[in-house]
């Protein structure tokens, strides 16, 4: 059990540094199958793995942002466009929807209802997840 605790600790440390399971298992010299058995058997370890991967992703995100900002300082136009598209509302990609419809007696047709739902799905790809979360509360 002590050896397994050491392996788990080493895995968590590796996942914080590089949030890729294959890299972590290679560095700790265990198989992917063993790793997945460990997280299946130990709920707490799985939670710790998820947290470590999230911390690792945040670290990689920080490093990526530094590189993008550095490239912007070097007048790299692609990096500049990327940054503006993702960080400034004026430059974000927009979806424009035009529609002509008639309402009869204040009601919309089934076809119009489906079109509205499709338009909402296009602007909010995770709408179903949000609705599921609201229904579970």
C-alpha positions, 0 to 999 in steps of 0.5 A: 500500500505504501508503494501505491501511495508513492506512485499515486503521489508521483502521478499527481505531481506529473499531472500538475506539470503536464496534464497528459495521462500518457506522459504521467504514466510513462514518467512513473513507469506504470501502464495506462491500464494500471492507472485507470484501475487505480482511479476506478478503485479509489474515488478520492484518487480520481478526484485528486487526478481531476484536480491535478489535470485541471491545475496542469491545464491552467499552467499550460494555459498561462504558458501559452498566453505568455507565448502569445503575448510575446509573439504580439510584442514581436509584431506577429499579426496572427497572434495579434488577431487571435488575441483580439478575436478571443479577448475583445468583444468588437473582434469576436466572431458573430452570428447574425440571423435574419428572419421574416415570419408572420404570427397568426393569433400571436402564435408561431408555427411548429416550423418557426419553433424548430427554426428558433430552437436551431438558432439558439443551439447555434449560438449556444452549443452547450445549451443542453448542458445548461438546461440539464443543470437547471433541471437537476437543481 
